[in-house]
Amino acid sequence: MAMYDTLPVFKKGYDLLIEIYKMTSGLSREYKYTVGEKLKNETLELLLKIYRTNLSRAKEMEIDSCRESTETVRLLIRLLHDLRQINIKKMIALNVLIESISKQLSGWKKSVNKSVLNDKGGNG
């Protein structure tokens, strides 16, 4: 089991969290303490889920939970863009990080599934 903080998916998630914190400081007061706080909390929760997934024996369900969190973060970022709180360039940059995290989670899930099949004596 790899140390959670050396996992590439954790590193990307941490980069995303840093960018979210930087970005939310510039939001208008109306959105900073509502959508901005929800976004920060959800991104932090994503990192905690990645940590728990790394420790878990039931990784497949944990990975699905992580992927659900990435979509929540993506939705909140889109909302901020639609509310004209962030520009398209910032939204794209954040979505690139989210997409990287999502792809890594998909790869992790495939690896877990392959490992489970091998443990059960499958050919895959």
MOPAC internal coordinates of N, CA, C and O (Angstrom, degrees):
PM7 1SCF
backbone

  N    0.0000 0     0.00 0     0.00 0    0    0    0
  C    1.4504 1     0.00 0     0.00 0    1    0    0
  C    1.5302 1   108.65 1     0.00 0    2    1    0
  O    1.2310 1   120.91 1   -55.43 1    3    2    1
  N    1.3055 1   115.87 1   124.57 1    3    2    1
  C    1.4638 1   121.02 1  -179.60 1    5    3    2
  C    1.5250 1   110.30 1   -73.74 1    6    5    3
  O    1.2310 1   121.38 1   -28.05 1    7    6    5
  N    1.3112 1   114.96 1   151.95 1    7    6    5
  C    1.4688 1   118.85 1   172.82 1    9    7    6
  C    1.5293 1   106.70 1   -64.97 1   10    9    7
  O    1.2310 1   120.97 1   -45.34 1   11   10    9
  N    1.3185 1   115.75 1   134.66 1   11   10    9
  C    1.4682 1   119.70 1  -174.11 1   13   11   10
  C    1.5229 1   112.51 1   -58.32 1   14   13   11
  O    1.2310 1   120.25 1   143.92 1   15   14   13
  N    1.3375 1   117.12 1   -36.08 1   15   14   13
  C    1.4636 1   118.80 1  -175.07 1   17   15   14
  C    1.5188 1   113.68 1   -78.51 1   18   17   15
  O    1.2310 1   120.12 1   176.13 1   19   18   17
  N    1.3427 1   117.39 1    -3.87 1   19   18   17
  C    1.4588 1   120.36 1   174.45 1   21   19   18
  C    1.5264 1   111.46 1  -101.66 1   22   21   19
  O    1.2310 1   120.21 1   173.66 1   23   22   21
  N    1.3238 1   117.21 1    -6.34 1   23   22   21
  C    1.4597 1   120.32 1   178.11 1   25   23   22
  C    1.5235 1   109.76 1   -67.80 1   26   25   23
  O    1.2310 1   120.03 1   -49.55 1   27   26   25
  N    1.3288 1   117.55 1   130.45 1   27   26   25
  C    1.4714 1   119.65 1   178.28 1   29   27   26
  C    1.5335 1   112.88 1   -55.93 1   30   29   27
  O    1.2310 1   120.13 1   143.41 1   31   30   29
  N    1.3219 1   117.35 1   -36.59 1   31   30   29
  C    1.4679 1   120.07 1  -179.95 1   33   31   30
  C    1.5318 1   110.34 1   -66.98 1   34   33   31
  O    1.2310 1   119.68 1   144.77 1   35   34   33
  N    1.3170 1   118.21 1   -35.23 1   35   34   33
  C    1.4615 1   120.94 1   176.98 1   37   35   34
  C    1.5309 1   109.91 1   -68.66 1   38   37   35
  O    1.2310 1   120.66 1   137.90 1   39   38   37
  N    1.3266 1   116.35 1   -42.10 1   39   38   37
  C    1.4663 1   119.99 1   179.68 1   41   39   38
  C    1.5274 1   111.15 1   -61.08 1   42   41   39
  O    1.2310 1   120.28 1   136.73 1   43   42   41
  N    1.3344 1   117.06 1   -43.27 1   43   42   41
  C    1.4713 1   120.39 1   178.34 1   45   43   42
  C    1.5207 1   110.72 1   -65.09 1   46   45   43
  O    1.2310 1   120.84 1   140.22 1   47   46   45
  N    1.3262 1   116.00 1   -39.78 1   47   46   45
  C    1.4594 1   120.17 1   177.63 1   49   47   46
  C    1.5152 1   111.74 1   -63.36 1   50   49   47
  O    1.2310 1   120.90 1   141.09 1   51   50   49
  N    1.3218 1   115.89 1   -38.91 1   51   50   49
  C    1.4633 1   120.05 1   178.34 1   53   51   50
  C    1.5312 1   110.24 1   -67.08 1   54   53   51
  O    1.2310 1   120.56 1   138.32 1   55   54   53
  N    1.3313 1   116.53 1   -41.68 1   55   54   53
  C    1.4700 1   120.53 1   175.47 1   57   55   54
  C    1.5290 1   110.32 1   -58.43 1   58   57   55
  O    1.2310 1   120.78 1   137.82 1   59   58   57
  N    1.3267 1   116.10 1   -42.18 1   59   58   57
  C    1.4596 1   120.43 1   178.33 1   61   59   58
  C    1.5284 1   110.54 1   -62.02 1   62   61   59
  O    1.2310 1   120.34 1   135.86 1   63   62   61
  N    1.3225 1   116.95 1   -44.14 1   63   62   61
  C    1.4583 1   120.90 1  -179.88 1   65   63   62
  C    1.5285 1   111.16 1   -60.14 1   66   65   63
  O    1.2310 1   120.43 1   136.07 1   67   66   65
  N    1.3157 1   116.78 1   -43.93 1   67   66   65
  C    1.4745 1   121.31 1   178.62 1   69   67   66
  C    1.5339 1   109.71 1   -60.67 1   70   69   67
  O    1.2310 1   120.38 1   133.81 1   71   70   69
  N    1.3216 1   116.89 1   -46.19 1   71   70   69
  C    1.4732 1   120.56 1   179.77 1   73   71   70
  C    1.5328 1   111.39 1   -63.15 1   74   73   71
  O    1.2310 1   120.52 1   141.36 1   75   74   73
  N    1.3185 1   116.61 1   -38.64 1   75   74   73
  C    1.4660 1   120.79 1   178.47 1   77   75   74
  C    1.5277 1   109.90 1   -63.51 1   78   77   75
  O    1.2310 1   120.23 1   135.18 1   79   78   77
  N    1.3374 1   117.16 1   -44.82 1   79   78   77
  C    1.4614 1   119.93 1   179.70 1   81   79   78
  C    1.5329 1   110.69 1   -62.52 1   82   81   79
  O    1.2310 1   120.14 1   137.95 1   83   82   81
  N    1.3211 1   117.34 1   -42.05 1   83   82   81
  C    1.4692 1   120.40 1   178.43 1   85   83   82
  C    1.5265 1   110.43 1   -62.90 1   86   85   83
  O    1.2310 1   121.12 1   136.16 1   87   86   85
  N    1.3279 1   115.47 1   -43.84 1   87   86   85
  C    1.4549 1   120.48 1  -175.59 1   89   87   86
  C    1.5209 1   112.01 1   -68.75 1   90   89   87
  O    1.2310 1   119.70 1   139.48 1   91   90   89
  N    1.3240 1   118.18 1   -40.52 1   91   90   89
  C    1.4647 1   120.25 1  -175.66 1   93   91   90
  C    1.5207 1   113.02 1   -69.04 1   94   93   91
  O    1.2310 1   119.79 1   158.58 1   95   94   93
  N    1.3112 1   118.01 1   -21.42 1   95   94   93
  C    1.4696 1   119.29 1   178.51 1   97   95   94
  C    1.5288 1   111.35 1   -65.40 1   98   97   95
  O    1.2310 1   120.41 1   157.84 1   99   98   97
  N    1.3278 1   116.82 1   -22.16 1   99   98   97
  C    1.4600 1   120.95 1  -179.34 1  101   99   98
  C    1.5235 1   114.55 1   -95.58 1  102  101   99
  O    1.2310 1   120.18 1  -177.67 1  103  102  101
  N    1.3123 1   117.27 1     2.33 1  103  102  101
  C    1.4633 1   119.70 1  -179.83 1  105  103  102
  C    1.5237 1   110.67 1   -73.71 1  106  105  103
  O    1.2310 1   120.99 1   -25.17 1  107  106  105
  N    1.3238 1   115.71 1   154.83 1  107  106  105
  C    1.4548 1   118.36 1   174.98 1  109  107  106
  C    1.5264 1   108.79 1   -67.02 1  110  109  107
  O    1.2310 1   121.29 1   -24.39 1  111  110  109
  N    1.3163 1   115.14 1   155.61 1  111  110  109
  C    1.4718 1   121.06 1  -175.11 1  113  111  110
  C    1.5350 1   111.97 1   -53.95 1  114  113  111
  O    1.2310 1   120.79 1   141.14 1  115  114  113
  N    1.3167 1   116.09 1   -38.86 1  115  114  113
  C    1.4652 1   120.88 1  -177.63 1  117  115  114
  C    1.5287 1   112.11 1   -59.15 1  118  117  115
  O    1.2310 1   120.22 1   144.11 1  119  118  117
  N    1.3276 1   117.18 1   -35.89 1  119  118  117
  C    1.4580 1   120.76 1  -175.76 1  121  119  118
  C    1.5305 1   113.22 1  -102.55 1  122  121  119
  O    1.2310 1   120.55 1   158.29 1  123  122  121
  N    1.3241 1   116.55 1   -21.71 1  123  122  121
  C    1.4635 1   120.65 1  -178.21 1  125  123  122
  C    1.5266 1   111.26 1   -59.08 1  126  125  123
  O    1.2310 1   120.69 1   138.75 1  127  126  125
  N    1.3190 1   116.28 1   -41.25 1  127  126  125
  C    1.4631 1   120.59 1  -173.80 1  129  127  126
  C    1.5289 1   113.27 1   -96.10 1  130  129  127
  O    1.2310 1   120.24 1  -177.18 1  131  130  129
  N    1.3010 1   117.15 1     2.82 1  131  130  129
  C    1.4629 1   120.58 1   176.89 1  133  131  130
  C    1.5242 1   108.58 1  -116.72 1  134  133  131
  O    1.2310 1   120.61 1    96.56 1  135  134  133
  N    1.3063 1   116.45 1   -83.44 1  135  134  133
  C    1.4657 1   120.61 1  -178.14 1  137  135  134
  C    1.5286 1   110.87 1   -63.87 1  138  137  135
  O    1.2310 1   120.37 1   139.59 1  139  138  137
  N    1.3218 1   116.89 1   -40.41 1  139  138  137
  C    1.4627 1   120.58 1  -179.13 1  141  139  138
  C    1.5247 1   112.60 1   -61.42 1  142  141  139
  O    1.2310 1   120.63 1   135.20 1  143  142  141
  N    1.3234 1   116.39 1   -44.80 1  143  142  141
  C    1.4748 1   120.34 1   178.48 1  145  143  142
  C    1.5199 1   110.98 1   -65.71 1  146  145  143
  O    1.2310 1   120.44 1   137.83 1  147  146  145
  N    1.3251 1   116.76 1   -42.17 1  147  146  145
  C    1.4701 1   120.78 1   178.17 1  149  147  146
  C    1.5238 1   109.74 1   -60.69 1  150  149  147
  O    1.2310 1   120.20 1   138.15 1  151  150  149
  N    1.3119 1   117.21 1   -41.85 1  151  150  149
  C    1.4560 1   121.96 1   179.87 1  153  151  150
  C    1.5271 1   111.16 1   -64.23 1  154  153  151
  O    1.2310 1   120.33 1   134.99 1  155  154  153
  N    1.3143 1   116.97 1   -45.01 1  155  154  153
  C    1.4719 1   120.11 1   178.03 1  157  155  154
  C    1.5253 1   110.77 1   -62.57 1  158  157  155
  O    1.2310 1   120.60 1   135.08 1  159  158  157
  N    1.3179 1   116.45 1   -44.92 1  159  158  157
  C    1.4689 1   120.40 1  -179.36 1  161  159  158
  C    1.5221 1   111.93 1   -63.99 1  162  161  159
  O    1.2310 1   120.37 1   137.95 1  163  162  161
  N    1.3154 1   116.89 1   -42.05 1  163  162  161
  C    1.4636 1   121.05 1  -178.95 1  165  163  162
  C    1.5305 1   110.99 1   -67.27 1  166  165  163
  O    1.2310 1   120.26 1   142.05 1  167  166  165
  N    1.3288 1   117.11 1   -37.95 1  167  166  165
  C    1.4635 1   120.55 1   178.46 1  169  167  166
  C    1.5216 1   110.62 1   -68.93 1  170  169  167
  O    1.2310 1   120.29 1   139.22 1  171  170  169
  N    1.3210 1   117.06 1   -40.78 1  171  170  169
  C    1.4640 1   120.58 1   175.64 1  173  171  170
  C    1.5261 1   110.44 1   -63.29 1  174  173  171
  O    1.2310 1   120.49 1   138.99 1  175  174  173
  N    1.3183 1   116.66 1   -41.01 1  175  174  173
  C    1.4709 1   120.79 1   177.69 1  177  175  174
  C    1.5344 1   110.34 1   -62.31 1  178  177  175
  O    1.2310 1   120.02 1   142.47 1  179  178  177
  N    1.3253 1   117.56 1   -37.53 1  179  178  177
  C    1.4596 1   121.24 1   176.20 1  181  179  178
  C    1.5271 1   110.35 1   -58.39 1  182  181  179
  O    1.2310 1   120.34 1   134.72 1  183  182  181
  N    1.3261 1   116.95 1   -45.28 1  183  182  181
  C    1.4722 1   119.98 1   178.46 1  185  183  182
  C    1.5260 1   111.47 1   -62.18 1  186  185  183
  O    1.2310 1   120.46 1   138.68 1  187  186  185
  N    1.3105 1   116.73 1   -41.32 1  187  186  185
  C    1.4633 1   120.18 1   178.34 1  189  187  186
  C    1.5271 1   111.23 1   -65.23 1  190  189  187
  O    1.2310 1   120.41 1   143.63 1  191  190  189
  N    1.3168 1   116.82 1   -36.37 1  191  190  189
  C    1.4642 1   120.62 1   177.37 1  193  191  190
  C    1.5300 1   110.87 1   -66.47 1  194  193  191
  O    1.2310 1   120.46 1   140.83 1  195  194  193
  N    1.3176 1   116.73 1   -39.17 1  195  194  193
  C    1.4749 1   119.75 1   176.97 1  197  195  194
  C    1.5251 1   109.44 1   -62.20 1  198  197  195
  O    1.2310 1   120.38 1   136.62 1  199  198  197
  N    1.3158 1   116.88 1   -43.38 1  199  198  197
  C    1.4670 1   121.78 1   176.76 1  201  199  198
  C    1.5298 1   110.39 1   -58.46 1  202  201  199
  O    1.2310 1   120.53 1   131.02 1  203  202  201
  N    1.3342 1   116.59 1   -48.98 1  203  202  201
  C    1.4740 1   120.40 1  -179.29 1  205  203  202
  C    1.5218 1   111.53 1   -65.18 1  206  205  203
  O    1.2310 1   120.23 1   143.98 1  207  206  205
  N    1.3193 1   117.16 1   -36.02 1  207  206  205
  C    1.4606 1   120.71 1   178.48 1  209  207  206
  C    1.5166 1   110.50 1   -61.66 1  210  209  207
  O    1.2310 1   120.73 1   137.88 1  211  210  209
  N    1.3113 1   116.21 1   -42.12 1  211  210  209
  C    1.4551 1   120.69 1  -179.41 1  213  211  210
  C    1.5321 1   111.16 1   -61.52 1  214  213  211
  O    1.2310 1   120.00 1   146.76 1  215  214  213
  N    1.3262 1   117.60 1   -33.24 1  215  214  213
  C    1.4614 1   121.89 1  -179.50 1  217  215  214
  C    1.5234 1   113.28 1   -85.34 1  218  217  215
  O    1.2310 1   120.34 1   158.13 1  219  218  217
  N    1.3146 1   116.95 1   -21.87 1  219  218  217
  C    1.4569 1   122.40 1  -170.75 1  221  219  218
  C    1.5231 1   112.79 1   -75.30 1  222  221  219
  O    1.2310 1   121.71 1   -27.25 1  223  222  221
  N    1.3200 1   114.34 1   152.75 1  223  222  221
  C    1.4672 1   120.56 1   171.08 1  225  223  222
  C    1.5269 1   110.06 1   -88.14 1  226  225  223
  O    1.2310 1   120.26 1   152.32 1  227  226  225
  N    1.3141 1   117.12 1   -27.68 1  227  226  225
  C    1.4742 1   122.93 1   179.42 1  229  227  226
  C    1.5221 1   108.81 1   -97.00 1  230  229  227
  O    1.2310 1   121.00 1  -115.92 1  231  230  229
  N    1.3221 1   115.69 1    64.08 1  231  230  229
  C    1.4613 1   120.94 1  -173.42 1  233  231  230
  C    1.5209 1   113.75 1   -63.77 1  234  233  231
  O    1.2310 1   120.05 1   145.53 1  235  234  233
  N    1.3286 1   117.50 1   -34.47 1  235  234  233
  C    1.4588 1   119.90 1  -174.36 1  237  235  234
  C    1.5350 1   111.50 1   -58.93 1  238  237  235
  O    1.2310 1   120.18 1   133.59 1  239  238  237
  N    1.3233 1   117.26 1   -46.41 1  239  238  237
  C    1.4640 1   120.28 1   179.27 1  241  239  238
  C    1.5244 1   111.27 1   -67.15 1  242  241  239
  O    1.2310 1   120.43 1   142.10 1  243  242  241
  N    1.3067 1   116.78 1   -37.90 1  243  242  241
  C    1.4702 1   120.94 1   178.73 1  245  243  242
  C    1.5235 1   110.68 1   -64.85 1  246  245  243
  O    1.2310 1   120.67 1   139.05 1  247  246  245
  N    1.3189 1   116.32 1   -40.95 1  247  246  245
  C    1.4744 1   120.22 1   179.06 1  249  247  246
  C    1.5231 1   110.02 1   -63.89 1  250  249  247
  O    1.2310 1   120.32 1   139.59 1  251  250  249
  N    1.3271 1   117.00 1   -40.41 1  251  250  249
  C    1.4675 1   120.20 1   177.11 1  253  251  250
  C    1.5261 1   110.56 1   -60.33 1  254  253  251
  O    1.2310 1   120.39 1   140.90 1  255  254  253
  N    1.3183 1   116.86 1   -39.10 1  255  254  253
  C    1.4632 1   121.06 1   177.77 1  257  255  254
  C    1.5317 1   110.71 1   -65.21 1  258  257  255
  O    1.2310 1   120.31 1   140.51 1  259  258  257
  N    1.3142 1   117.02 1   -39.49 1  259  258  257
  C    1.4718 1   121.33 1   176.74 1  261  259  258
  C    1.5256 1   110.32 1   -62.04 1  262  261  259
  O    1.2310 1   120.81 1   136.48 1  263  262  261
  N    1.3140 1   116.05 1   -43.52 1  263  262  261
  C    1.4637 1   119.74 1  -178.69 1  265  263  262
  C    1.5292 1   110.99 1   -66.15 1  266  265  263
  O    1.2310 1   120.58 1   145.89 1  267  266  265
  N    1.3150 1   116.50 1   -34.11 1  267  266  265
  C    1.4604 1   120.17 1   175.39 1  269  267  266
  C    1.5328 1   110.22 1   -63.20 1  270  269  267
  O    1.2310 1   120.69 1   138.70 1  271  270  269
  N    1.3130 1   116.28 1   -41.30 1  271  270  269
  C    1.4730 1   120.36 1   178.28 1  273  271  270
  C    1.5206 1   111.45 1   -64.13 1  274  273  271
  O    1.2310 1   120.01 1   142.23 1  275  274  273
  N    1.3265 1   117.58 1   -37.77 1  275  274  273
  C    1.4735 1   119.18 1   179.21 1  277  275  274
  C    1.5270 1   110.14 1   -62.51 1  278  277  275
  O    1.2310 1   120.40 1   142.59 1  279  278  277
  N    1.3255 1   116.84 1   -37.41 1  279  278  277
  C    1.4614 1   119.50 1   179.92 1  281  279  278
  C    1.5284 1   111.28 1   -71.00 1  282  281  279
  O    1.2310 1   120.31 1   146.33 1  283  282  281
  N    1.3190 1   117.01 1   -33.67 1  283  282  281
  C    1.4665 1   120.08 1   175.69 1  285  283  282
  C    1.5236 1   110.04 1   -64.75 1  286  285  283
  O    1.2310 1   120.54 1   136.08 1  287  286  285
  N    1.3317 1   116.57 1   -43.92 1  287  286  285
  C    1.4671 1   121.03 1   177.80 1  289  287  286
  C    1.5246 1   109.88 1   -61.44 1  290  289  287
  O    1.2310 1   120.73 1   135.83 1  291  290  289
  N    1.3213 1   116.21 1   -44.17 1  291  290  289
  C    1.4697 1   120.42 1   179.51 1  293  291  290
  C    1.5384 1   110.53 1   -59.96 1  294  293  291
  O    1.2310 1   120.23 1   137.61 1  295  294  293
  N    1.3180 1   117.17 1   -42.39 1  295  294  293
  C    1.4614 1   121.51 1   179.62 1  297  295  294
  C    1.5269 1   111.39 1   -63.48 1  298  297  295
  O    1.2310 1   120.27 1   136.41 1  299  298  297
  N    1.3262 1   117.08 1   -43.59 1  299  298  297
  C    1.4658 1   120.31 1   179.64 1  301  299  298
  C    1.5284 1   111.93 1   -65.01 1  302  301  299
  O    1.2310 1   120.54 1   143.24 1  303  302  301
  N    1.3126 1   116.57 1   -36.76 1  303  302  301
  C    1.4670 1   120.36 1   177.11 1  305  303  302
  C    1.5280 1   110.08 1   -65.99 1  306  305  303
  O    1.2310 1   120.72 1   137.89 1  307  306  305
  N    1.3219 1   116.23 1   -42.11 1  307  306  305
  C    1.4652 1   119.04 1   177.55 1  309  307  306
  C    1.5233 1   110.56 1   -62.69 1  310  309  307
  O    1.2310 1   120.57 1   139.89 1  311  310  309
  N    1.3205 1   116.51 1   -40.11 1  311  310  309
  C    1.4610 1   120.61 1   177.87 1  313  311  310
  C    1.5267 1   110.86 1   -59.33 1  314  313  311
  O    1.2310 1   120.42 1   134.79 1  315  314  313
  N    1.3311 1   116.81 1   -45.21 1  315  314  313
  C    1.4683 1   119.86 1   178.90 1  317  315  314
  C    1.5193 1   111.25 1   -61.83 1  318  317  315
  O    1.2310 1   120.47 1   142.46 1  319  318  317
  N    1.3192 1   116.71 1   -37.54 1  319  318  317
  C    1.4665 1   119.54 1   177.04 1  321  319  318
  C    1.5267 1   110.20 1   -65.67 1  322  321  319
  O    1.2310 1   120.41 1   133.52 1  323  322  321
  N    1.3303 1   116.83 1   -46.48 1  323  322  321
  C    1.4626 1   120.46 1  -179.12 1  325  323  322
  C    1.5253 1   112.37 1   -64.66 1  326  325  323
  O    1.2310 1   120.38 1   152.76 1  327  326  325
  N    1.3267 1   116.87 1   -27.24 1  327  326  325
  C    1.4632 1   121.72 1   175.89 1  329  327  326
  C    1.5349 1   111.77 1   -84.98 1  330  329  327
  O    1.2310 1   120.48 1  -175.08 1  331  330  329
  N    1.3129 1   116.69 1     4.92 1  331  330  329
  C    1.4605 1   124.66 1   179.15 1  333  331  330
  C    1.5297 1   112.78 1    62.25 1  334  333  331
  O    1.2310 1   121.51 1  -143.40 1  335  334  333
  N    1.3335 1   114.71 1    36.60 1  335  334  333
  C    1.4580 1   120.01 1   177.68 1  337  335  334
  C    1.5264 1   111.67 1   -96.58 1  338  337  335
  O    1.2310 1   120.57 1   155.61 1  339  338  337
  N    1.3264 1   116.52 1   -24.39 1  339  338  337
  C    1.4677 1   121.11 1   174.25 1  341  339  338
  C    1.5244 1   108.10 1  -133.41 1  342  341  339
  O    1.2310 1   121.15 1   -28.55 1  343  342  341
  N    1.3146 1   115.40 1   151.45 1  343  342  341
  C    1.4629 1   119.42 1  -179.38 1  345  343  342
  C    1.5303 1   110.61 1   -85.98 1  346  345  343
  O    1.2310 1   121.02 1    -9.34 1  347  346  345
  N    1.3009 1   115.66 1   170.66 1  347  346  345
  C    1.4638 1   121.48 1  -176.96 1  349  347  346
  C    1.5263 1   111.29 1   -62.06 1  350  349  347
  O    1.2310 1   120.32 1   143.74 1  351  350  349
  N    1.3192 1   117.00 1   -36.26 1  351  350  349
  C    1.4637 1   121.08 1  -179.66 1  353  351  350
  C    1.5376 1   110.45 1   -61.84 1  354  353  351
  O    1.2310 1   120.29 1   135.12 1  355  354  353
  N    1.3247 1   117.05 1   -44.88 1  355  354  353
  C    1.4644 1   121.33 1   179.35 1  357  355  354
  C    1.5236 1   110.17 1   -66.70 1  358  357  355
  O    1.2310 1   120.67 1   138.20 1  359  358  357
  N    1.3406 1   116.33 1   -41.80 1  359  358  357
  C    1.4625 1   119.52 1   179.67 1  361  359  358
  C    1.5279 1   110.90 1   -61.02 1  362  361  359
  O    1.2310 1   120.36 1   137.23 1  363  362  361
  N    1.3112 1   116.91 1   -42.77 1  363  362  361
  C    1.4683 1   121.09 1   179.37 1  365  363  362
  C    1.5264 1   110.31 1   -64.45 1  366  365  363
  O    1.2310 1   120.32 1   135.35 1  367  366  365
  N    1.3236 1   116.99 1   -44.65 1  367  366  365
  C    1.4709 1   120.45 1  -179.46 1  369  367  366
  C    1.5344 1   111.09 1   -60.11 1  370  369  367
  O    1.2310 1   120.56 1   137.39 1  371  370  369
  N    1.3130 1   116.53 1   -42.61 1  371  370  369
  C    1.4668 1   120.14 1   178.99 1  373  371  370
  C    1.5249 1   110.98 1   -68.62 1  374  373  371
  O    1.2310 1   120.52 1   141.56 1  375  374  373
  N    1.3279 1   116.60 1   -38.44 1  375  374  373
  C    1.4649 1   119.69 1   178.60 1  377  375  374
  C    1.5169 1   112.79 1   -67.93 1  378  377  375
  O    1.2310 1   119.78 1   150.87 1  379  378  377
  N    1.3168 1   118.02 1   -29.13 1  379  378  377
  C    1.4674 1   120.97 1   174.84 1  381  379  378
  C    1.5308 1   109.59 1   -63.77 1  382  381  379
  O    1.2310 1   120.36 1   137.12 1  383  382  381
  N    1.3244 1   116.92 1   -42.88 1  383  382  381
  C    1.4670 1   120.37 1   176.81 1  385  383  382
  C    1.5224 1   110.96 1   -64.19 1  386  385  383
  O    1.2310 1   120.66 1   136.26 1  387  386  385
  N    1.3200 1   116.34 1   -43.74 1  387  386  385
  C    1.4643 1   120.49 1   179.89 1  389  387  386
  C    1.5259 1   110.37 1   -62.52 1  390  389  387
  O    1.2310 1   120.32 1   137.69 1  391  390  389
  N    1.3133 1   117.00 1   -42.31 1  391  390  389
  C    1.4615 1   120.70 1   179.71 1  393  391  390
  C    1.5248 1   111.24 1   -63.63 1  394  393  391
  O    1.2310 1   120.38 1   140.77 1  395  394  393
  N    1.3178 1   116.89 1   -39.23 1  395  394  393
  C    1.4592 1   120.98 1   176.84 1  397  395  394
  C    1.5297 1   110.55 1   -61.59 1  398  397  395
  O    1.2310 1   120.83 1   135.75 1  399  398  397
  N    1.3221 1   116.01 1   -44.25 1  399  398  397
  C    1.4725 1   120.72 1   178.38 1  401  399  398
  C    1.5250 1   110.06 1   -62.37 1  402  401  399
  O    1.2310 1   120.48 1   134.48 1  403  402  401
  N    1.3149 1   116.68 1   -45.52 1  403  402  401
  C    1.4600 1   121.81 1  -178.67 1  405  403  402
  C    1.5283 1   111.38 1   -61.14 1  406  405  403
  O    1.2310 1   120.40 1   136.70 1  407  406  405
  N    1.3222 1   116.85 1   -43.30 1  407  406  405
  C    1.4678 1   120.77 1   178.85 1  409  407  406
  C    1.5239 1   111.19 1   -64.86 1  410  409  407
  O    1.2310 1   120.54 1   139.60 1  411  410  409
  N    1.3218 1   116.57 1   -40.40 1  411  410  409
  C    1.4578 1   119.34 1   178.78 1  413  411  410
  C    1.5303 1   111.23 1   -66.22 1  414  413  411
  O    1.2310 1   120.51 1   142.13 1  415  414  413
  N    1.3248 1   116.64 1   -37.87 1  415  414  413
  C    1.4645 1   120.08 1   176.64 1  417  415  414
  C    1.5238 1   110.62 1   -64.81 1  418  417  415
  O    1.2310 1   120.17 1   140.98 1  419  418  417
  N    1.3362 1   117.28 1   -39.02 1  419  418  417
  C    1.4711 1   121.01 1   177.28 1  421  419  418
  C    1.5177 1   110.89 1   -62.94 1  422  421  419
  O    1.2310 1   120.93 1   136.70 1  423  422  421
  N    1.3226 1   115.82 1   -43.30 1  423  422  421
  C    1.4612 1   120.00 1   177.66 1  425  423  422
  C    1.5162 1   112.16 1   -63.72 1  426  425  423
  O    1.2310 1   120.79 1   140.31 1  427  426  425
  N    1.3139 1   116.10 1   -39.69 1  427  426  425
  C    1.4634 1   121.87 1   178.10 1  429  427  426
  C    1.5316 1   109.68 1   -62.18 1  430  429  427
  O    1.2310 1   120.96 1   136.80 1  431  430  429
  N    1.3275 1   115.78 1   -43.20 1  431  430  429
  C    1.4620 1   120.12 1  -179.74 1  433  431  430
  C    1.5312 1   110.60 1   -64.61 1  434  433  431
  O    1.2310 1   119.91 1   137.64 1  435  434  433
  N    1.3219 1   117.79 1   -42.36 1  435  434  433
  C    1.4638 1   120.86 1   177.40 1  437  435  434
  C    1.5224 1   110.69 1   -61.05 1  438  437  435
  O    1.2310 1   120.67 1   138.17 1  439  438  437
  N    1.3184 1   116.33 1   -41.83 1  439  438  437
  C    1.4596 1   121.20 1   178.43 1  441  439  438
  C    1.5247 1   111.26 1   -62.61 1  442  441  439
  O    1.2310 1   120.67 1   137.49 1  443  442  441
  N    1.3305 1   116.33 1   -42.51 1  443  442  441
  C    1.4713 1   121.22 1   178.86 1  445  443  442
  C    1.5242 1   109.81 1   -63.82 1  446  445  443
  O    1.2310 1   120.61 1   134.76 1  447  446  445
  N    1.3381 1   116.44 1   -45.24 1  447  446  445
  C    1.4646 1   120.07 1   179.82 1  449  447  446
  C    1.5184 1   111.64 1   -62.32 1  450  449  447
  O    1.2310 1   120.67 1   139.47 1  451  450  449
  N    1.3210 1   116.32 1   -40.53 1  451  450  449
  C    1.4616 1   121.01 1   178.71 1  453  451  450
  C    1.5243 1   110.63 1   -64.54 1  454  453  451
  O    1.2310 1   120.86 1   138.83 1  455  454  453
  N    1.3048 1   115.97 1   -41.17 1  455  454  453
  C    1.4644 1   121.67 1   178.57 1  457  455  454
  C    1.5234 1   110.89 1   -63.91 1  458  457  455
  O    1.2310 1   120.55 1   138.59 1  459  458  457
  N    1.3185 1   116.56 1   -41.41 1  459  458  457
  C    1.4793 1   120.61 1   179.07 1  461  459  458
  C    1.5179 1   109.57 1   -64.09 1  462  461  459
  O    1.2310 1   119.90 1   137.39 1  463  462  461
  N    1.3254 1   117.80 1   -42.61 1  463  462  461
  C    1.4695 1   120.50 1   178.75 1  465  463  462
  C    1.5212 1   111.15 1   -62.96 1  466  465  463
  O    1.2310 1   120.63 1   137.97 1  467  466  465
  N    1.3280 1   116.40 1   -42.03 1  467  466  465
  C    1.4605 1   120.20 1   178.57 1  469  467  466
  C    1.5221 1   111.91 1   -64.74 1  470  469  467
  O    1.2310 1   120.24 1   141.35 1  471  470  469
  N    1.3248 1   117.14 1   -38.65 1  471  470  469
  C    1.4621 1   121.13 1   178.13 1  473  471  470
  C    1.5236 1   112.12 1   -65.40 1  474  473  471
  O    1.2310 1   121.03 1   149.94 1  475  474  473
  N    1.3301 1   115.64 1   -30.06 1  475  474  473
  C    1.4667 1   120.02 1  -179.37 1  477  475  474
  C    1.5328 1   111.69 1   -88.03 1  478  477  475
  O    1.2310 1   120.82 1  -179.35 1  479  478  477
  N    1.3254 1   116.04 1     0.65 1  479  478  477
  C    1.4553 1   119.65 1   178.66 1  481  479  478
  C    1.5091 1   114.21 1    87.38 1  482  481  479
  O    1.2310 1   120.93 1  -161.97 1  483  482  481
  N    1.3200 1   115.83 1    18.03 1  483  482  481
  C    1.4693 1   120.02 1   178.41 1  485  483  482
  C    1.5023 1   111.11 1   -75.53 1  486  485  483
  O    1.2310 1   121.03 1    -6.67 1  487  486  485
  N    1.3165 1   115.64 1   173.33 1  487  486  485
  C    1.4612 1   120.93 1  -179.06 1  489  487  486
  C    1.5066 1   112.96 1   -97.37 1  490  489  487
  O    1.2310 1   118.94 1  -172.83 1  491  490  489
  N    1.3258 1   119.62 1     7.17 1  491  490  489
  C    1.4416 1   120.84 1  -171.80 1  493  491  490
  C    1.4309 1   114.97 1  -104.39 1  494  493  491
  O    1.2310 1   120.10 1   180.00 1  495  494  493

